[in-house]
């Protein structure tokens, strides 16, 4: 089986339920390819057209009335995708499931369970956001990452702006030199100034590495955003909730370390160039 992930019922999905508070010895019925049983006090549910019974104790612990006959599933459930066909024991009987169906539990380890088709489960349930179960220290780390993402985004945007600005001025200055040179009375000072401006800007572009920094900051920013998005969606390499936060820290710190290493390397090269001059 895959690892259990915590889910909760989507806000717009309710069930209609009535308690079987009748004087009877119980009954059995066939559902989910097996025989199910119900006793006095159980609840009969209509869950979007899917009719079945729920044991009284489980119902009282997991459902809340929002209007007469209408109930919300409260709290969270833990679910995992079945990797092979099989059967699972429930409070009402046995349920058969197929590969890809969800096995749903009322706790992270052990607990009562039932099976449900993949399409139905994903329609009715959504993963619980990772942030809701983080410690204060972990929450502060995520805030730090959000701040770094904003910082890298600003740096990338600023570097891109300066690269295009200086590159445009350099191209215009260089292209203007032959134009003014071809005039009947060219101004030597103006031509020399344009040539000098073009050379100066080319040197500045080489020195400050605006294009390199733009690409570097944008790449780091988007990589961090991708890891944060997968972590909060409990997706990709972060499906295992128990290891997700530690894995996030390792991956993000590695990205930040690589960016810092590139920064140090670029600064070293600039210092060497200054010394050689």
C-alpha positions in Angstrom: 0.0 0.0 0.0 1.0 3.6 -0.4 1.5 5.9 2.6 -1.6 7.3 4.4 -2.3 11.0 3.8 -4.7 13.1 5.8 -7.8 14.4 4.1 -11.0 16.3 5.0 -14.4 16.5 3.4 -14.9 19.4 1.0 -17.2 22.2 2.3 -19.9 21.7 -0.3 -20.4 17.9 0.3 -23.1 16.9 2.9 -24.9 13.7 3.5 -28.6 13.1 4.3 -29.0 10.7 7.2 -31.8 9.2 9.3 -31.3 7.1 12.4 -32.7 3.5 12.3 -34.3 3.9 15.8 -36.8 1.2 15.3 -37.6 -2.0 17.3 -36.0 -4.6 15.0 -33.3 -7.2 15.2 -31.2 -5.8 12.4 -30.9 -6.6 8.8 -28.3 -7.4 6.2 -27.9 -6.2 2.6 -25.4 -6.6 -0.2 -23.1 -3.8 -1.1 -19.5 -3.4 -2.2 -19.6 -7.0 -3.5 -20.1 -8.3 0.1 -22.8 -8.7 2.7 -23.3 -5.7 5.1 -25.1 -5.8 8.4 -27.0 -3.1 10.4 -28.5 -3.1 13.9 -30.9 -0.9 15.8 -29.5 2.6 16.3 -27.4 2.6 13.2 -27.7 5.4 10.6 -28.9 5.2 7.0 -26.9 7.6 4.8 -27.5 9.0 1.3 -24.1 10.3 0.3 -24.6 11.8 -3.1 -26.8 8.9 -4.2 -24.7 6.2 -2.6 -26.9 4.5 0.1 -25.4 2.6 3.0 -25.5 2.3 6.8 -23.1 3.6 9.4 -22.6 2.3 12.9 -24.0 4.6 15.6 -20.7 5.2 17.5 -18.8 6.0 14.3 -21.6 8.3 13.1 -21.7 10.3 16.4 -18.0 10.7 16.4 -17.5 11.8 12.8 -20.7 13.6 11.7 -22.3 16.9 12.7 -25.8 18.1 12.0 -26.1 21.3 10.0 -29.8 21.2 9.4 -32.6 18.7 10.0 -31.5 15.5 8.2 -28.3 17.1 6.8 -24.9 16.3 8.2 -21.3 17.3 7.6 -18.4 15.0 7.9 -16.2 16.5 10.7 -12.6 16.0 11.4 -10.1 14.4 9.1 -9.6 11.0 7.6 -6.4 9.2 6.5 -6.4 7.5 3.1 -4.1 5.6 0.9 -4.4 4.2 -2.6 -4.7 0.5 -3.0 -1.8 -1.0 -5.0 -3.6 -4.3 -5.7 -7.1 -5.7 -5.5 -8.4 -7.0 -2.2 -10.9 -6.9 0.7 -11.1 -4.8 3.8 -13.1 -5.3 7.0 -15.5 -2.5 8.0 -17.8 -2.0 10.9 -20.7 -3.2 8.7 -19.0 -6.1 6.9 -16.4 -6.6 4.3 -15.8 -4.4 1.3 -14.0 -5.4 -1.9 -11.8 -2.9 -3.7 -9.7 -2.6 -6.8 -6.3 -1.3 -7.6 -6.4 2.5 -7.4 -9.3 2.7 -5.1 -8.9 4.6 -1.8 -8.8 2.9 1.6 -10.0 5.4 4.2 -9.2 5.2 7.9 -10.3 7.2 10.9 -6.8 7.7 12.2 -3.2 7.8 11.0 -2.3 4.3 12.2 -4.8 1.4 12.6 -8.5 2.4 13.1 -11.8 1.6 11.4 -11.7 1.6 7.6 -13.7 1.4 4.4 -13.0 1.5 0.7 -14.2 4.0 -1.9 -13.7 4.5 -5.6 -10.9 6.9 -6.6 -13.1 9.3 -8.6 -15.7 9.6 -5.8 -13.1 10.1 -3.1 -11.1 12.8 -4.9 -14.4 14.6 -5.7 -15.5 14.7 -2.0 -12.2 15.0 -0.2 -9.2 17.3 -0.3 -5.7 16.9 1.3 -5.2 18.7 4.6 -2.7 21.6 4.2 0.6 20.7 5.6 0.8 24.1 7.4 -2.0 23.2 9.7 0.2 20.5 11.5 3.5 22.4 11.7 5.2 23.5 14.9 6.0 27.2 15.5 9.6 26.6 14.4 8.5 24.9 11.2 6.0 27.6 10.4 8.8 30.2 10.9 11.0 28.3 8.4 8.2 28.4 5.8 7.8 32.1 6.3 11.6 32.4 5.8 11.3 30.5 2.5 8.4 32.7 1.4 10.6 35.8 2.2 13.4 34.3 0.2 11.1 33.6 -2.8 10.0 37.2 -2.8 13.6 38.4 -2.4 14.9 36.3 -5.4 11.9 37.4 -7.4 12.7 41.1 -6.8 16.4 40.5 -7.6 15.6 38.7 -10.8 13.2 41.4 -11.9 15.7 44.2 -11.1 18.6 42.4 -12.8 16.4 41.8 -15.9 15.5 45.5 -16.0 19.1 46.7 -15.8 20.3 44.2 -18.3 17.8 45.3 -20.9 18.3 49.0 -20.1 22.1 49.0 -20.4 22.1 46.6 -23.3 19.7 48.8 -25.2 21.7 52.0 -24.6 24.9 50.2 -25.6 23.4 49.0 -28.9 22.0 52.5 -29.7 25.3 54.2 -28.9 27.3 51.8 -31.0 24.9 52.0 -33.9 25.0 55.8 -33.8 28.8 56.1 -34.3 28.8 55.2 -38.0 25.7 57.4 -38.6 27.3 60.5 -37.2 30.6 59.7 -38.8 29.0 59.7 -42.2 27.7 63.3 -41.8 29.4 66.2 -43.7 30.6 67.9 -40.6 30.9 65.1 -37.9 31.5 66.2 -34.4 34.5 64.4 -33.2 33.7 64.8 -29.5 30.2 63.4 -30.0 31.5 60.4 -32.0 34.1 59.7 -29.4 31.6 60.1 -26.6 29.2 57.6 -28.2 32.0 55.1 -28.7 33.2 55.5 -25.1 29.7 55.2 -23.8 29.2 51.9 -25.7 32.5 50.5 -24.4 31.7 51.6 -20.8 28.3 50.0 -20.8 29.7 46.8 -22.2 32.2 46.8 -19.4 29.5 47.4 -16.8 27.5 44.5 -18.2 30.5 42.2 -17.9 31.3 43.5 -14.4 27.9 43.4 -12.8 26.7 40.3 -14.6 23.1 41.5 -14.9 22.0 38.8 -17.3 23.7 36.0 -15.3 22.2 37.2 -12.1 18.7 37.5 -13.7 18.8 33.9 -14.8 20.4 32.7 -11.5 17.8 34.5 -9.3 14.9 33.5 -11.4 15.9 29.9 -11.5 16.4 29.7 -7.7 13.1 31.5 -7.2 11.1 29.2 -9.4 12.7 26.1 -7.9 11.9 27.2 -4.4 8.3 28.0 -5.4 8.0 24.5 -7.0 9.2 22.8 -3.8 6.8 24.8 -1.6 3.9 24.2 -3.9 4.5 20.4 -3.8 5.0 20.4 -0.1 1.8 22.2 0.6 -0.2 20.1 -1.8 1.3 16.9 -0.3 2.4 15.9 -3.8 5.4 14.6 -5.7 8.3 13.8 -3.5 6.4 15.2 -0.5 3.6 12.6 -0.4 5.1 11.0 2.7 3.9 13.4 5.4 6.3 12.0 8.0 9.4 12.9 6.0 8.0 15.8 4.0 9.3 18.7 6.1 12.8 17.4 6.6 13.0 16.7 2.9 11.8 20.2 2.1 14.5 21.7 4.3 17.2 19.6 2.7 16.1 20.5 -0.9 15.6 24.2 -0.3 18.8 24.7 1.7 20.7 22.9 -1.1 19.2 25.4 -3.7 20.1 28.3 -1.5 23.6 27.0 -0.9 24.2 26.6 -4.7 23.0 30.2 -5.2 25.4 31.5 -2.5 28.3 29.4 -4.0 27.7 31.0 -7.4 27.6 34.5 -5.8 30.9 33.8 -4.0 32.5 32.5 -7.2 31.4 35.5 -9.2 32.7 37.9 -6.6 36.1 36.1 -6.5 36.4 36.4 -10.3 35.6 40.1 -10.1 38.3 40.6 -7.4 40.8 38.7 -9.5 40.0 40.9 -12.5 40.5 44.0 -10.5 43.9 42.8 -9.2 45.1 41.9 -12.7 44.2 45.3 -13.9 
